[in-house]
Each structure stands twice: as C-alpha cells, then as structure tokens.
C-alpha cells in the first residue's frame, strides 16, 4: 500500500529531481534498492534529473526501458553502484538527455550513447565497447568526457577505434572543455588531442602509447608525474610516464599551444630526446621546468629563437649536460630566471648569451667548477648551494649574492660587484681568497656563518684610509673572533650587529680584550644581539660606551646572570630564555625611558 501511494505521489506531482538510493558497498547486502521498489515508482513524465544508486536489478525498470519509457523529458541520468545491472536503458529514446554518468557497475559490457554534452564512465571493469548512435552529433555537442578505470574498454567510436575516423582534425570535438582519461590501458587515443579554444582541462594517465599529461585552463601543461601534486586516487607506482622517450610535436600539438604559458616535463625516466620543433609551437611559453628525468637527453637543431617568450627555466634532478643546456639558453632571448638543481653531469656554465638573466640559482651541482658572470649584465640575484663552484667572479649588476654549504669555494672575486646590497656566506669552510671588499660601497647586509676560513681572509684586509662598506647596516656573525679583525674595526657606520652561535660554538665565558675593543669601536651601533651562547657568562663590561645603542637583545644565553652598566641611549631591553636572576635584574631596570620585554611580554 505504501509503495502504491509513493508511486501515485510521484505520478501526480511535477517533480524535476529524483534520487533513489540505499547505502551499499557489498554485492551480497540485502539493503540494496529492491527491484519492486524501483519498478513501482513510475515517475512523472516531466522528470528532468534522475539518480539511481544501489539498485540490485539486472535490467532497467519498465518505465526506463524499450518502447515504454515514460520519462522522455529526462536531461540527466546518473546510475551508480548498481552492481547487477547488465542491460542499460535505450538512451536514444531520451531525446532531451544531455548528461550521462555511469559508475561502479561491474556487469556492464557494452553501452550505446546518443548525442550528449557530458559523458562520465567510472569504474566499469567489464566495459568493452562504447558505441555512438550518431557519432557526428556527439562529436559536435560533447563538452565533458571523463573515462576512468575502465581496464577492458577497447572500442570508443569517437576515437575511431572501430570505424574509419572521417572527422577532420580541426573539427574534432570543437566544443570540448574537459577531457579526462585515466587507466584505460586498452583504449587507443588518437593524436594530436583536440585543440578546441574552449578546452580548460586535459588529463591522460595510464593510456596505451600516450604519456601522462595534465593541462589546465591557466595555460599550464604537465607531461609526466607532477611531484608537487598528490592524488590519493592514483596508483603511486604508476609508471606510465616511463613510456615517453621522445617529446615531439605530436604530443605538444594540442590545447592551443600558442597560448600555453607553462610546460612541466616530469619523471620521464626514459626520455632521450626533446624536439625544438615541437617547443617552437609554444610561442607564448614563459616557464619551462624539466624535473626528475635522469637519463641523458638531447635536442634537435633548433630554429632561430625557438623559445622567444621563455622567462623562467628550471632543471631539477636531470642528466642534462652543458651541450644541451646551451642550446636552450641560446634560443631563449628573454630568459630572466634560471634554476639548476642536482644536475651531476653539468660541468660547465657559460652564460655569454644570457644578457637578460636577472636571477640564477645553482643547487647541488657537484661537477660545476668556475663560474664567470661578467656577461650577465642584468643579473641581480645569485644563489649557490651545495655546488662545486670553486672560483666565482661576480657581475657589476649583482645585488644579492648567497653562497651556502659550498666546501669547494676557494676564491671569491667581488671587484665588479659595485651594486651588491646583500651578501650571505654560510658553511664555506675553505675560502682562501676573498677579493674586492673595498668595491662593496653599496653593501647593506652581510651575514657570515660557519666559515672558519674567512677569519684569515678578513684579518688580512689592509686598513683603508676611507670607510669600508659605508652603507653596511646589518652584520651577522657566529664567532666573537670576527670582532678582532681589521675588517670589523673599519665598519664605523654599522647599525645592527647579530652574534648568533651555531651548534655548540665557543666555550668562552667572556669576550677577550681585543674582541671587546673591536666591539666598542662600532660606536654607530643602534641594535646589538647575543643569541644561543650557552657558555657565555659575562657581557662586555664596556657596553655602556656604545652611545648610539637603542636595542639590546639577549636570547638563549642561560649562563648570563647579571647585566653590566647599560648605555643611557638604550630604549629597549629584550631577553628570551635566560636564567631567573637575569630576568629579575632586567625587571629592575625597567623605567619610563627603558622598555623591558621578557619572553615576548613587556613588563612596563
């Protein structure tokens, strides 16, 4: 009786949406939607959207099959988790149908689809054939096509797998916005892919004779596995990108290559050749990244200015040699940024053609030796990390130079770096020559850490009859011994000094007399910081003689228990992670003229 009443209600109400479902993940469950329930619904003929989930019947209900179809106004049909359903409705009898989605239907072997705007087929393990009642109409209307995890699918009429493909390339899927085909190893997809101006997403994974591809509407195309994107639905051991050995125009000739702005080639283990002819189609390409392609690969002979718009080139964990890299650089006249990381076969880097280059980063290139930058007249920032550069000659346009973890660096020539503003040298244990400090008239920040060889270099600097580095405002060091060098004694305009101990550091309880004298010569200091000195017990007794000092910071120095006399100019005292005795003393120093902050909170 209840079933009859429900059917009467649906029949008499002008309902546009119906969802019939019962939660179920097991084919054995008794909670699936019973056949008689679905059969008795008899929806109104004006029904537009129908979703059926968990139905346990093998065939369509009578009102959705054969000549008895009553829901002729249906526009959307979604069948999901109907594990016994074998024979699908006669879809050609639904003249208004525009969207069809079938998922988790393990018994379906064959389907025939009419003209649609959206077709989605997901997890149909037995599906072998998808035929079209009107291939030309489907081709002209289809906007979204998603086929995922259909391992038995061999025939899809729109791809010409069974019939002779008669649609010209320029008219193939002209309205397509989204094409996604994942893990259909028997399906042969023709090349090149659609080049419709409306395409916003193309994704190909686990497709026979096709590399992994992801293309977005923002103008980005990824060929291979993108290590920056994690997809929990994907097989982490998918090696489809390994099939790609030659990247040519057939792969790149789609998705309006003239408007592509970013290309990522990633995790192509067997890549041996990249076609410049193919890359030359990408006239708007601004960013090119080649990642995790370890095998040595080559380029064909490029046309003139093959990459006219390229601004950023990044090569990471690749077996590229200088001969190949030089070809790219020669044909990228607008290149502004170059990132090289873990390229073990790169032994040379000659940047004579890189007159527009503004930023250069070299990381973990263990075979690279001398680096000359005189031709890089626009270079503003240089980063060298963990590489074998032993001789570095700077550029007159350079503004930022960062050298990290480079035990091979022996010579640093800075004569031409007249515009340099930031210089960082970290963990470079063997520099024996640093020349040109007297040319750094624009230097404003200098940070030196864990560079034991620098001490003798700075000590050997001759005393000048003019101020060294007159604009230097910030100096960061990690050893008190730097304070006694002739270099430090000449920094008469220094505003901020940070002495930050790395690791265990010195076990000295106080500064030596020479070191304290060197510190007190910096009479322009406005800010002084002592950080991470576990064994330091006494601050310099003459600290009150720094007449310009405004801020004193003591951080993580647990052995300091008392404060010396402070300069009258001091405006703020900051202490962090120190002993209780020092905290109590600091509170007593608080006044209307001196702010005291203990562990990030002001006491006054």
CORTA-V457098 format. One record per residue. RES is the residue in one letter. SS is DSSP state (hx for helix, st for strand, lp for the rest). PSI is psi in whole degrees, -180 to 180 (999 if undefined). OMEGA is omega in radians with two decimals (NA if undefined). Layout:
RES&SS&PSI&OMEGA ; RES&SS&PSI&OMEGA
This chain:
X&lp&-44&3.14 ; X&hx&-40&3.13 ; X&hx&-41&-3.14 ; X&hx&-42&3.13 ; X&hx&-40&3.13 ; X&hx&-40&3.12 ; X&hx&-42&3.13 ; X&hx&-40&3.13 ; X&hx&-48&-3.14 ; X&hx&-32&-3.10 ; X&hx&-34&-3.04 ; X&hx&-22&3.10 ; X&lp&144&3.11 ; X&lp&68&-3.10 ; X&lp&135&3.14 ; X&lp&-21&-3.10 ; X&st&132&3.06 ; X&st&131&3.03 ; X&st&120&3.11 ; X&st&115&-3.07 ; X&st&159&3.02 ; X&lp&121&-3.10 ; X&lp&128&-3.13 ; X&lp&135&3.03 ; X&lp&-7&-3.08 ; X&lp&136&3.13 ; X&lp&-17&-3.10 ; X&lp&-10&-3.02 ; X&lp&149&3.07 ; X&lp&1&-3.09 ; X&lp&5&3.09 ; X&lp&156&-3.14 ; X&st&116&-3.08 ; X&lp&150&-3.13 ; X&hx&-43&-3.07 ; X&hx&-28&3.09 ; X&hx&-50&-3.13 ; X&hx&-38&-3.14 ; X&hx&-35&-3.06 ; X&lp&-3&-3.09 ; X&lp&-48&3.14 ; X&lp&68&-3.10 ; X&lp&163&3.14 ; X&lp&151&-3.08 ; X&lp&-17&3.14 ; X&lp&5&3.11 ; X&lp&131&-3.08 ; X&lp&-32&-3.05 ; X&st&125&-3.08 ; X&st&129&3.02 ; X&st&128&3.12 ; X&st&124&-3.10 ; X&st&133&3.08 ; X&lp&17&3.13 ; X&st&136&-3.06 ; X&lp&11&3.11 ; X&lp&159&-3.14 ; X&lp&-19&-3.13 ; X&st&172&-3.14 ; X&lp&150&2.97 ; X&lp&158&-3.02 ; X&hx&-34&-3.11 ; X&hx&1&3.12 ; X&hx&25&-3.10 ; X&lp&154&3.02 ; X&hx&-144&-3.11 ; X&hx&-2&-3.08 ; X&hx&9&-3.12 ; X&lp&124&-3.11 ; X&lp&-21&-3.07 ; X&lp&60&-3.03 ; X&lp&-7&3.08 ; X&lp&3&-3.06 ; X&lp&131&3.13 ; X&lp&-31&-3.12 ; X&st&130&3.09 ; X&st&125&-3.12 ; X&st&114&3.11 ; X&st&124&-3.03 ; X&st&136&3.04 ; X&lp&39&3.07 ; X&lp&83&-2.83 ; X&lp&-17&3.13 ; X&lp&-8&-3.06 ; X&lp&119&-3.11 ; X&lp&-45&-3.03 ; X&st&117&-3.09 ; X&lp&164&3.12 ; X&lp&162&3.05 ; X&lp&91&-2.99 ; X&hx&-25&3.14 ; X&hx&-14&3.11 ; X&hx&9&3.05 ; X&lp&84&-2.96 ; X&lp&-21&-3.09 ; X&lp&2&-3.09 ; X&lp&127&3.13 ; X&lp&-23&-3.09 ; X&st&129&3.12 ; X&st&127&3.08 ; X&st&124&3.09 ; X&st&127&3.13 ; X&st&146&3.10 ; X&lp&55&3.11 ; X&lp&86&-2.95 ; X&lp&-11&-3.10 ; X&lp&-10&-3.08 ; X&lp&127&-3.12 ; X&lp&-32&-3.05 ; X&st&140&3.04 ; X&st&154&3.08 ; X&st&121&-3.04 ; X&st&144&3.07 ; X&lp&-166&3.05 ; X&lp&126&-3.08 ; X&lp&162&2.97 ; X&lp&-29&-3.10 ; X&st&127&3.12 ; X&st&123&-3.12 ; X&st&122&3.12 ; X&st&114&-3.04 ; X&st&128&3.06 ; X&lp&60&3.02 ; X&lp&84&-2.93 ; X&lp&-24&-3.11 ; X&lp&-6&-3.08 ; X&lp&125&-3.13 ; X&lp&-32&-3.01 ; X&st&134&2.98 ; X&st&101&-3.11 ; X&st&164&-3.10 ; X&st&131&3.09 ; X&lp&-30&3.05 ; X&lp&96&-3.04 ; X&hx&-39&-3.10 ; X&hx&-40&3.12 ; X&hx&-41&3.09 ; X&hx&-42&3.12 ; X&hx&-40&-3.07 ; X&hx&-21&-3.07 ; X&hx&-27&-2.96 ; X&lp&128&3.13 ; X&lp&-35&-3.12 ; X&st&127&3.08 ; X&st&117&3.10 ; X&st&123&3.07 ; X&st&116&-3.10 ; X&st&136&3.01 ; X&lp&54&3.02 ; X&lp&78&-2.94 ; X&lp&-18&-3.12 ; X&lp&-4&-3.06 ; X&lp&119&3.12 ; X&lp&-35&-2.99 ; X&st&122&3.00 ; X&st&110&-2.96 ; X&hx&-37&-3.06 ; X&hx&-20&3.09 ; X&hx&4&3.10 ; X&lp&28&-3.10 ; X&lp&-19&-3.11 ; X&lp&-38&-3.13 ; X&lp&161&3.04 ; X&lp&127&-3.06 ; X&lp&110&-3.00 ; X&lp&-3&-3.12 ; X&lp&128&3.13 ; X&lp&151&-3.06 ; X&hx&-43&-3.07 ; X&hx&-16&3.11 ; X&hx&11&-3.13 ; X&lp&120&-3.14 ; X&lp&61&-3.02 ; X&lp&-20&-3.11 ; X&lp&7&-3.04 ; X&lp&131&3.07 ; X&lp&-34&-3.03 ; X&st&126&3.11 ; X&st&116&-3.14 ; X&st&120&3.08 ; X&st&114&-3.09 ; X&st&129&2.96 ; X&st&56&3.01 ; X&st&77&-2.93 ; X&lp&-20&-3.12 ; X&lp&-9&-3.09 ; X&lp&127&3.13 ; X&lp&117&-3.13 ; X&lp&126&-3.11 ; X&lp&155&3.04 ; X&lp&156&-0.19 ; X&lp&165&-3.13 ; X&lp&169&-3.10 ; X&lp&143&3.14 ; X&lp&30&3.14 ; X&lp&143&3.12 ; X&lp&-11&-3.11 ; X&lp&-4&-3.07 ; X&lp&127&3.09 ; X&lp&-20&-3.13 ; X&st&131&2.98 ; X&st&128&-3.14 ; X&st&123&-3.14 ; X&st&123&3.13 ; X&st&133&3.08 ; X&st&39&3.12 ; X&st&135&-3.06 ; X&lp&134&3.05 ; X&lp&29&3.12 ; X&lp&133&3.10 ; X&lp&164&3.07 ; X&lp&129&-3.06 ; X&st&137&3.00 ; X&st&122&-3.13 ; X&st&136&-3.08 ; X&st&161&-3.12 ; X&lp&-19&-3.13 ; X&lp&1&3.13 ; X&lp&15&-3.11 ; X&st&138&3.11 ; X&st&127&3.06 ; X&st&127&3.04 ; X&st&116&-3.05 ; X&st&-168&-3.09 ; X&lp&125&3.08 ; X&lp&110&-3.07 ; X&lp&-12&-3.13 ; X&lp&-7&-3.10 ; X&lp&123&3.11 ; X&lp&126&3.12 ; X&lp&113&-3.07 ; X&lp&-18&-3.13 ; X&lp&-7&-3.05 ; X&lp&152&3.07 ; X&lp&117&-3.10 ; X&lp&-14&-3.13 ; X&lp&17&3.12 ; X&lp&121&-3.09 ; X&lp&30&-3.07 ; X&hx&-29&-3.14 ; X&hx&-20&-3.11 ; X&hx&-19&-3.10 ; X&hx&-20&-3.05 ; X&lp&119&3.07 ; X&lp&-29&-3.13 ; X&st&122&3.07 ; X&st&106&-3.04 ; X&lp&-171&-3.08 ; X&hx&-25&3.14 ; X&hx&-33&3.14 ; X&hx&-35&-3.08 ; X&hx&-13&-3.03 ; X&lp&67&3.05 ; X&lp&174&3.09 ; X&lp&42&3.11 ; X&lp&69&-3.03 ; X&hx&-23&3.14 ; X&hx&-22&-3.10 ; X&hx&3&3.13 ; X&lp&130&-3.10 ; X&lp&-19&-3.13 ; X&st&133&3.11 ; X&st&126&3.09 ; X&st&123&3.07 ; X&st&114&-2.92 ; X&st&139&3.00 ; X&lp&38&3.06 ; X&lp&88&-2.98 ; X&lp&-30&-3.05 ; X&lp&13&-3.13 ; X&lp&126&-3.14 ; X&lp&-18&-3.05 ; X&st&139&3.04 ; X&st&130&-3.07 ; X&lp&120&3.03 ; X&hx&-28&3.09 ; X&hx&-39&3.08 ; X&hx&-43&3.14 ; X&hx&-28&-3.10 ; X&lp&-16&3.05 ; X&lp&-21&-3.02 ; X&lp&68&-3.00 ; X&lp&-17&3.12 ; X&lp&6&-3.08 ; X&lp&122&-3.13 ; X&lp&-26&-3.05 ; X&st&125&3.11 ; X&st&125&3.09 ; X&st&131&3.09 ; X&st&116&-2.98 ; X&st&135&2.96 ; X&lp&50&3.03 ; X&lp&84&-2.89 ; X&lp&-27&-3.08 ; X&lp&150&3.07 ; X&lp&130&3.12 ; X&lp&160&-3.04 ; X&st&170&3.08 ; X&st&150&3.01 ; X&lp&175&-3.14 ; X&lp&120&-3.03 ; X&lp&153&2.94 ; X&lp&167&-3.14 ; X&lp&135&3.11 ; X&lp&57&-3.11 ; X&lp&-26&-3.12 ; X&lp&71&-2.97 ; X&lp&-24&-3.06 ; X&lp&-1&-3.04 ; X&lp&125&-3.13 ; X&lp&-29&-3.07 ; X&st&123&3.09 ; X&st&124&3.10 ; X&st&128&3.13 ; X&st&118&-3.03 ; X&st&129&3.06 ; X&lp&54&-3.11 ; X&lp&157&3.13 ; X&lp&29&-3.10 ; X&lp&141&3.07 ; X&lp&170&-3.07 ; X&hx&-36&-3.10 ; X&hx&-40&3.14 ; X&hx&-43&-3.13 ; X&hx&-37&-3.12 ; X&hx&-34&3.11 ; X&hx&-42&3.12 ; X&hx&-47&-3.07 ; X&hx&-37&-3.13 ; X&hx&-26&-3.06 ; X&lp&26&3.06 ; X&lp&75&-3.00 ; X&lp&-14&-3.10 ; X&lp&12&-3.03 ; X&lp&128&-3.12 ; X&lp&-25&-3.07 ; X&st&132&-3.13 ; X&st&121&3.11 ; X&st&123&3.10 ; X&st&125&-3.08 ; X&st&128&3.09 ; X&lp&60&3.06 ; X&lp&85&-2.97 ; X&lp&-20&-3.11 ; X&lp&1&-3.13 ; X&lp&105&-3.07 ; X&lp&-17&-3.08 ; X&lp&151&3.10 ; X&lp&99&-3.12 ; X&lp&113&-2.96 ; X&lp&37&-3.07 ; X&lp&-30&-3.08 ; X&lp&-3&-3.01 ; X&lp&63&-3.08 ; X&lp&-14&3.12 ; X&lp&-2&-3.05 ; X&lp&128&-3.12 ; X&lp&-28&-3.12 ; X&st&132&3.14 ; X&st&127&3.10 ; X&st&126&3.13 ; X&st&117&-3.09 ; X&st&129&3.03 ; X&lp&42&3.01 ; X&lp&91&-2.89 ; X&lp&-11&-3.11 ; X&lp&-5&-3.07 ; X&lp&132&-3.08 ; X&lp&-101&-3.09 ; X&st&140&3.11 ; X&st&114&3.12 ; X&st&132&-3.01 ; X&lp&16&-3.05 ; X&lp&-31&-3.10 ; X&lp&-14&-3.11 ; X&lp&77&-3.00 ; X&lp&-10&3.11 ; X&lp&1&-3.04 ; X&lp&126&-3.12 ; X&lp&-28&-3.08 ; X&st&133&3.12 ; X&st&128&3.09 ; X&st&125&3.07 ; X&st&120&-3.08 ; X&st&123&3.02 ; X&lp&32&-3.12 ; X&lp&170&-3.02 ; X&lp&22&3.12 ; X&lp&120&-3.11 ; X&lp&-23&3.09 ; X&st&124&-3.11 ; X&st&123&3.07 ; X&st&122&-2.99 ; X&lp&-180&-3.13 ; X&lp&148&-3.08 ; X&lp&-18&3.12 ; X&lp&-7&-3.02 ; X&lp&132&3.12 ; X&lp&-28&3.13 ; X&st&127&3.11 ; X&st&120&-3.13 ; X&st&118&3.12 ; X&st&113&-3.06 ; X&st&140&2.94 ; X&lp&55&-3.10 ; X&lp&87&-3.09 ; X&lp&-11&-3.09 ; X&lp&-13&-3.06 ; X&lp&120&-3.13 ; X&lp&-27&-3.05 ; X&st&131&3.12 ; X&st&115&-3.07 ; X&st&118&-3.04 ; X&lp&15&-3.07 ; X&lp&-39&-3.05 ; X&lp&-4&-3.02 ; X&lp&59&-3.06 ; X&lp&-17&-3.14 ; X&lp&5&-3.06 ; X&lp&129&-3.12 ; X&lp&-30&-3.14 ; X&st&130&3.10 ; X&st&118&3.08 ; X&st&128&3.05 ; X&st&110&-3.10 ; X&st&137&2.97 ; X&lp&47&3.05 ; X&lp&99&-2.90 ; X&lp&-13&-2.98 ; X&lp&20&3.11 ; X&lp&127&-3.14 ; X&lp&-17&-3.12 ; X&st&121&2.95 ; X&st&114&-3.04 ; X&st&145&3.01 ; X&lp&14&3.12 ; X&hx&-31&-3.13 ; X&hx&-12&3.12 ; X&hx&-6&-3.03 ; X&lp&59&-3.11 ; X&lp&-17&-3.12 ; X&lp&0&-3.05 ; X&lp&130&-3.11 ; X&lp&-22&-3.13 ; X&st&129&3.12 ; X&st&123&3.12 ; X&st&123&-3.11 ; X&st&119&-3.11 ; X&st&136&3.04 ; X&lp&50&3.13 ; X&lp&79&-3.05 ; X&lp&-29&-3.14 ; X&lp&-15&-3.10 ; X&hx&-25&-3.06 ; X&hx&-49&-3.12 ; X&hx&-33&3.12 ; X&hx&-44&-3.11 ; X&hx&-33&3.13 ; X&hx&-30&-3.09 ; X&lp&-4&3.13 ; X&lp&132&3.13 ; X&lp&148&3.08 ; X&lp&128&-3.08 ; X&lp&158&3.06 ; X&lp&13&3.07 ; X&lp&165&-3.07 ; X&lp&129&3.12 ; X&lp&133&3.14 ; X&lp&64&-3.00 ; X&lp&-20&-3.12 ; X&lp&5&-3.11 ; X&lp&119&-3.12 ; X&lp&-30&-3.05 ; X&st&128&3.04 ; X&st&128&3.07 ; X&st&124&-3.13 ; X&st&168&-3.13 ; X&lp&8&3.12 ; X&lp&135&3.08 ; X&hx&-25&-3.06 ; X&hx&-25&3.12 ; X&hx&-27&-3.09 ; X&hx&-21&-3.10 ; X&hx&1&-3.12 ; X&lp&156&3.10 ; X&hx&-27&3.12 ; X&hx&-50&-3.10 ; X&hx&-35&-3.09 ; X&hx&-15&-3.12 ; X&lp&1&-3.09 ; X&lp&68&-3.00 ; X&lp&-6&3.12 ; X&lp&10&-3.07 ; X&lp&132&-3.11 ; X&lp&-35&-3.04 ; X&st&131&3.11 ; X&st&125&3.09 ; X&st&122&3.06 ; X&st&103&-2.98 ; X&st&114&-3.11 ; X&lp&136&3.08 ; X&lp&130&3.13 ; X&lp&-143&-3.13 ; X&lp&-38&3.10 ; X&lp&-159&-3.11 ; X&lp&150&3.07 ; X&lp&9&-3.12 ; X&lp&142&3.14 ; X&lp&-19&-3.13 ; X&lp&168&3.05 ; X&lp&150&3.02 ; X&lp&168&3.13 ; X&hx&-43&3.13 ; X&hx&-40&-3.13 ; X&hx&-40&3.11 ; X&hx&-39&3.10 ; X&hx&-41&3.11 ; X&hx&-39&3.11 ; X&hx&-44&-3.07 ; X&hx&-16&3.05 ; X&lp&-17&-3.13 ; X&lp&65&-2.99 ; X&lp&-1&3.07 ; X&lp&-1&-3.07 ; X&lp&130&3.04 ; X&lp&-23&-3.12 ; X&st&134&-3.13 ; X&st&132&-3.11 ; X&st&132&2.96 ; X&st&121&-3.04 ; X&st&134&2.96 ; X&lp&35&3.05 ; X&lp&96&-3.03 ; X&lp&-27&-3.06 ; X&lp&-8&-3.11 ; X&lp&123&-3.10 ; X&lp&-29&-3.02 ; X&lp&131&2.98 ; X&lp&159&-3.13 ; X&lp&132&-3.11 ; X&hx&-30&-3.10 ; X&hx&21&-3.08 ; X&hx&-30&-3.09 ; X&hx&-11&-3.11 ; X&hx&-6&3.06 ; X&lp&86&-2.93 ; X&lp&-13&-3.14 ; X&lp&-2&-3.04 ; X&lp&128&-3.12 ; X&lp&-31&-3.09 ; X&st&128&3.04 ; X&st&125&-3.13 ; X&st&130&3.06 ; X&st&114&-3.04 ; X&st&129&3.05 ; X&lp&48&3.05 ; X&lp&78&-2.95 ; X&lp&-14&-3.08 ; X&lp&-11&3.12 ; X&lp&123&-3.07 ; X&lp&-7&-3.14 ; X&lp&154&3.13 ; X&lp&141&3.00 ; X&lp&-178&3.01 ; X&lp&136&-3.09 ; X&lp&151&3.14 ; X&lp&145&-3.13 ; X&lp&-19&-3.14 ; X&lp&-11&-3.03 ; X&lp&130&-3.13 ; X&lp&-25&-3.09 ; X&st&133&3.07 ; X&st&122&-3.13 ; X&st&126&3.07 ; X&st&138&-3.06 ; X&st&129&3.08 ; X&lp&60&3.10 ; X&lp&178&-3.09 ; X&lp&165&-3.09 ; X&hx&-36&3.13 ; X&hx&-43&-3.14 ; X&hx&-35&3.10 ; X&hx&-44&-3.12 ; X&hx&-43&3.10 ; X&hx&-41&-3.11 ; X&hx&-39&3.11 ; X&hx&-37&-3.13 ; X&hx&-23&3.14 ; X&hx&-12&-3.09 ; X&lp&138&-3.13 ; X&lp&-178&3.11 ; X&lp&-24&3.14 ; X&lp&-20&-3.07 ; X&lp&115&3.03 ; X&st&138&3.12 ; X&st&126&3.12 ; X&st&121&-3.13 ; X&st&120&-3.14 ; X&lp&50&2.99 ; X&lp&8&3.10 ; X&st&134&3.11 ; X&st&141&3.11 ; X&lp&-12&3.10 ; X&lp&999&NA
